[in-house]
Amino acid sequence: MKREDLKGLKLSNPLHLAAVGFGSGLASKAPGTFGTLAAVPLYYLLSFLSLESYIIILIVTSLLGFWFCHVTSRDMGVHDHKAIVWDEFVGYWITMVTVPFSLQWAVVGFILFRFFDILKPWPISWLDKKMQGGFGIMIDDIVAGIFAAICLQTLIHFFG
C-alpha cells in the first residue's frame, strides 16, 4: 500500500493499530485476505475457550470494532478504507464459532468467509452500501461470517 493512501493513519494509536489488524491490512494486495489470514492463529487460541467465553469475546470485539473502525476511518478520511481489516477478524471468528480447531475446517472456514465477504450477496451488499461509520464497516462482515458459519456447519454435519 502506498504511503499517500494511508493519510491520517497512525500505527502508534492503538485504535488504528487494531483497526488495520495489527498491520495485516497494510498488505499492498488483498489486504482483506491478509487480515482474515491474520485472524486464523487468534481463532486457534479462541477455540480452546468455552462457547460462552467465545461468544462474549465475539460481542466485545464487535462492539470495540464499531468504535475503533469508526475512529480510524474518520481519521483517515475514507469510509471503510481497504487497510481497515478488523471486520475481517470478527467475521472469520463468527464463521468458526463452535468449530473445534482443525487445519481442514480452518481452511474451509477461511474460504467460505472470503467468498461471502468478496462476492457480497444480498443482504451483505445492501448493508455494505447503506450503513455508515464503524457499524457500517463491521456489519457486512458480521453477516458474511454468519452466512459462512451456516455453510460451514452444514458441511461439518454432512462431511465432518
N, C-alpha and C positions, 0 to 999 in steps of 0.2 A: 504494500500500500504506500502511495506517495505521501510524503510529509505534508504537502499542502492539503491533502484530503483529510488530514487529522487535526485541522484547525480547532482549537479550543479544548482538545483532549489533553489531560494532564495525568500521566500514569502515577504521579505522586499522590493524587487524590484517590483514596481507597474506593470511593464510589465509582469513579471512572475505571479503575483497575478491574473491579469486579464486573462492571458492565461489558468490558471488552474481553471477558473470560480469562482474566489474568494474563492477557497478551495473545491468547489463541485467536482472537478476532482480528489481529493485525496482519494475518497472512495476506500476501498480495493477491492470491487467487483462492476462491472458495472459502471465505472466512467463516461462513455458517457451518460448512462441513468440518473445518478445523475446530470450531467451537464445540460442535457435537462430539468430535473425537476427544477433545479435552475433558468432556463430561464423563466419558467411559470409566476411567480409573476412579473417579469420585463415586460413580454408581457402584463399582466393586465394593468400596467401603460402605456405602449405604445398604448394600444387600445383606450385610450382617445384622442390621437393625431389625427390631420387631416391626410389624406392619404399622402399628400405631405411631412409633417413632419416625418411621419413613414418611408417613403421611403428614405428621407435624412438620417435618423438615420441608416437605413439598409446599405446604401452606406458607411457612415462614420465608422460604427462598422465593416464592412467587410474590408475596407482599413486599419483601425487600426489593425484588426485581422491578416492580412497578415504580418504586421510588428511585433507585439508582439508575435505571434505564431512562427515566424521565429527566433526571438531573443531567446525565451525560449527554443525552440527545439535545437538551436545551443549551448546554454549554458548547456543544459542537455546532449548533445552529442548523442541524439536519435531523428531521424526524426519521427515526429508525435507520440510522447510519449503518452501513454494512459491517462495520467493525464491532458494533454492539451485538454480542452473542450470548448474553446471559439467558435470554429467552430460549436459545437452543439447549443450554444446560438443563433448564427446568423442563422443557418439552421432552427431552430424552429421558430424564428421570421419571416423568409421568409415564412414558412408554413402558418403562421397565418395572413399574410398581408391581409387586407380588411375584416377580420373576426371580427365582434363585439364580445366582450368578453362574453362568457357563459361557465360555467363549462363543459357542454356537449361537445362543439366544442373544448375547450382547451384540453380535454382528447383525443378526436378523432384525433386532430392535433398531439398531443404527440405520439400516437400510430402509425400514418402514418409516421411521421418523423423518429421515431426509426426503423420502418420496412425498409424504404429505406436506412437509414444510416447503419443498420446492414447487410442487405442482399446485398446491393450494386449492383443492376442490372446494365447492360451496359447502359450508358457510365460512370456511377459512379465508377464502379470497375476499368475501364481503367484510369480514372482521378486519382484515389487513387494510382494506381501503377506507373503511368508515370510522374506525376507532383511532383516537389520538393519544398523545402523551405516553407515559410509561405503560399504562394499561393497554394501549393500542399496540405497543411494541411486543408486549408479552402475550396477549390473549390469542393471537393467531397460532402461536407456537404451543400454547397450552391446549388448544383444541386439536392441533395436529398431533400432539402427544396422546390425547385421548383416542383419536382415530387409530393411531398406530398401536396403542395398547390393546384396543379391541381386536385388531387384526392379529397381533402377536399372541394374545390369549387364545384366539381361535386356532392358530397354528399349533400352539403348545398342546391344546386339547386334543387335536387330531393326530399330531405327529410327535408330541413330546414324550 
